[in-house]
Amino acid sequence: MSLFHIDYYSQSLAKITDIYAVAPDDVNEIFVKDNPEYKRPPKLLILLHGYSGNSSDWVSGSAIRELSGKYNLVVVMPSGDNSFYMNAKHTGGKYETYIGEELVAYARKLFSLSDKKEDTFIGGYSMGGFGAYHIGFEYPDTFSKVIALSSANLVEGLANMGGDNLIANREYYELCFGDLNEAAKTHANPKVQLDDLNKEGKKAPAVWMACGTEDFGYEVNKELHTILKERGVDVTYTEGPGEHNWTFWNWCLEPSLRWLLGLD
């Protein structure tokens, strides 16, 4: 599968940023002719990395190149810095807009992809899992399905956060989420997002979520599953032995892709 590393200027981020992308445009004919996934045009999947990661994480940590070819998917992997994929107030901090609008349009144009939401997906792990469902819920007319692995759904605990925690200090979270005492009342909270979608009569994207039973975020992810079910989201939940690492995320990757494509 072709591997691209692209630097380009983002209006939302006000800087040169980079993406990795894999595209099944060089798959040997032997592997294409009997593969039913090649009876349709390729679909788009945006994959988001976790805290302290970068655009190369999925390429170096997972089998996404091989699976891109197997399932005829163009996979685009941006750099989200440590933004939690939110729109910060400062100039150049609009990561939600960058992913949900600018990057989707750029990838569709670059790879001549469909502009239909049923052909457009988003996923991620940890911070990127949060970013995937957050952006998916913000753009339900763009994304039809979301993959959320070991998601970092920490918004409701931000108000009680002390000066430092194991990941970062309070000032960092304020940069991402604004006033931490008010964050749970905003669209940083999936409860608020989904309640507003329901008021507007809009349907949220379907979600495939998973978490390892030894993951420090296990209880938070079970709680998130309950939140999504209570608000009518079409959610598939998977758990199994595993920690917050690539061993577990690789175990999830192919089943989640098959779910995206309606194969299981």
WOJO-V347069 format. One record per residue. N is the residue number from 1. SS is DSSP state (2 for helix, 1 for strand, 0 for the rest). PHI is phi in whole degrees, 0 to 359 (none if undefined). D_CENTER is the distance of its C-alpha to the mean C-alpha in Angstrom with 2 decimals. Layout:
# WOJO-V347069
n	ss	phi	d_center
N	SS	PHI	D_CENTER
N	SS	PHI	D_CENTER
This chain:
# WOJO-V347069
n	ss	phi	d_center
1	0	none	21.53
2	1	296	21.66
3	1	242	19.75
4	1	244	19.40
5	1	235	19.08
6	1	238	19.38
7	1	256	20.41
8	1	206	20.66
9	1	274	21.33
10	1	255	18.78
11	0	295	20.58
12	0	294	17.96
13	0	263	18.04
14	0	54	21.75
15	1	196	21.61
16	1	287	21.21
17	1	234	17.72
18	1	225	16.59
19	1	225	14.20
20	1	257	14.63
21	1	216	14.62
22	1	239	16.17
23	1	223	18.16
24	0	275	20.54
25	0	262	23.43
26	0	230	25.79
27	0	290	25.69
28	0	302	29.26
29	2	304	30.99
30	2	302	31.95
31	2	270	28.38
32	2	264	27.76
33	0	297	30.90
34	0	253	30.45
35	0	261	26.66
36	2	296	26.01
37	2	292	22.48
38	2	264	24.44
39	2	272	26.38
40	0	227	23.65
41	0	293	21.95
42	0	294	18.68
43	1	254	15.40
44	1	252	12.33
45	1	234	8.92
46	1	262	6.62
47	1	244	5.22
48	1	252	4.74
49	0	273	7.81
50	0	264	9.53
51	0	305	12.61
52	0	73	15.36
53	0	266	13.46
54	0	207	13.29
55	0	295	12.42
56	0	272	14.59
57	2	303	13.07
58	2	293	11.69
59	2	291	14.97
60	2	276	17.18
61	2	259	15.76
62	0	228	14.98
63	0	265	16.73
64	2	296	14.21
65	2	297	17.16
66	2	297	19.36
67	2	288	17.00
68	2	302	16.23
69	2	288	20.00
70	2	295	20.56
71	2	247	18.32
72	0	54	18.79
73	1	239	15.24
74	1	273	14.59
75	1	243	11.54
76	1	245	10.74
77	1	234	9.52
78	1	273	10.29
79	0	268	11.87
80	0	251	10.63
81	0	50	13.76
82	0	249	13.91
83	0	276	12.98
84	0	57	10.49
85	0	58	9.17
86	0	262	12.18
87	1	268	15.17
88	0	282	17.95
89	0	283	21.53
90	0	284	22.69
91	0	302	23.01
92	0	81	20.21
93	0	248	17.62
94	1	270	15.79
95	2	286	12.23
96	2	298	10.92
97	2	294	13.50
98	2	303	12.91
99	2	288	9.37
100	2	287	10.25
101	2	239	13.76
102	2	295	15.05
103	2	292	12.72
104	2	300	12.50
105	2	297	16.27
106	2	297	16.90
107	2	295	15.25
108	2	299	17.06
109	2	290	20.24
110	2	298	20.09
111	2	251	19.66
112	0	54	21.49
113	0	259	18.80
114	0	299	19.02
115	0	260	18.21
116	0	273	17.91
117	2	292	14.98
118	2	291	15.87
119	2	252	15.15
120	1	228	11.73
121	1	230	8.40
122	1	218	4.64
123	1	206	2.97
124	1	180	3.58
125	1	239	7.01
126	0	56	9.21
127	2	304	8.62
128	2	289	5.09
129	2	293	5.07
130	2	301	6.98
131	2	300	5.26
132	2	294	2.78
133	2	285	6.36
134	2	297	8.22
135	2	289	7.58
136	2	301	7.88
137	2	287	10.99
138	2	286	12.22
139	0	234	12.24
140	0	290	13.39
141	0	271	15.66
142	0	255	13.13
143	0	247	10.53
144	0	264	12.28
145	1	216	9.93
146	1	228	6.72
147	1	251	6.32
148	1	232	6.38
149	1	253	8.68
150	0	49	11.19
151	0	295	9.46
152	0	267	11.46
153	0	267	12.81
154	0	245	15.86
155	2	297	16.75
156	2	289	19.87
157	2	263	21.36
158	2	293	21.20
159	2	299	24.60
160	2	262	26.35
161	0	288	24.94
162	0	280	27.77
163	0	295	28.31
164	1	222	26.26
165	0	227	24.07
166	0	293	22.89
167	0	261	19.95
168	0	201	21.27
169	1	270	23.91
170	2	298	24.08
171	2	298	24.36
172	2	297	20.96
173	2	293	19.32
174	2	294	21.63
175	2	295	20.41
176	2	281	16.78
177	2	246	17.76
178	0	79	21.40
179	0	298	24.11
180	0	292	22.93
181	0	288	25.60
182	0	250	24.07
183	2	302	20.31
184	2	292	20.28
185	2	265	21.96
186	0	252	19.40
187	0	287	16.11
188	0	291	14.49
189	0	260	15.56
190	2	300	13.98
191	2	300	17.65
192	2	293	18.67
193	2	304	15.97
194	2	289	16.90
195	2	298	20.57
196	2	290	20.58
197	2	298	18.98
198	2	297	21.70
199	2	297	24.32
200	2	275	23.41
201	0	73	23.58
202	0	257	20.09
203	0	263	18.04
204	0	287	14.48
205	0	300	12.10
206	1	292	12.68
207	1	231	10.56
208	1	249	10.99
209	1	236	10.85
210	1	209	12.85
211	1	205	14.60
212	1	285	17.64
213	0	289	20.88
214	0	258	21.82
215	0	288	18.64
216	0	295	19.58
217	0	259	16.82
218	2	301	18.15
219	2	295	20.01
220	2	297	17.29
221	2	288	14.99
222	2	296	18.08
223	2	296	18.66
224	2	298	15.25
225	2	302	16.07
226	2	297	19.39
227	2	302	18.11
228	2	294	16.08
229	2	297	19.13
230	2	298	21.55
231	0	257	19.97
232	0	80	20.04
233	0	284	16.46
234	0	285	16.62
235	1	239	14.97
236	1	249	15.51
237	1	246	15.79
238	1	229	16.61
239	1	222	18.16
240	1	184	20.48
241	0	304	22.16
242	0	162	19.96
243	0	250	18.99
244	0	271	16.05
245	0	204	16.14
246	2	291	15.55
247	2	300	18.24
248	2	288	16.33
249	2	295	12.92
250	2	291	15.07
251	2	298	16.90
252	2	277	13.88
253	2	298	12.55
254	2	294	15.30
255	2	302	15.77
256	2	291	12.23
257	2	293	12.80
258	2	296	16.18
259	2	295	14.98
260	2	308	12.86
261	0	267	16.18
262	0	70	18.43
263	0	267	20.28
264	0	231	20.59
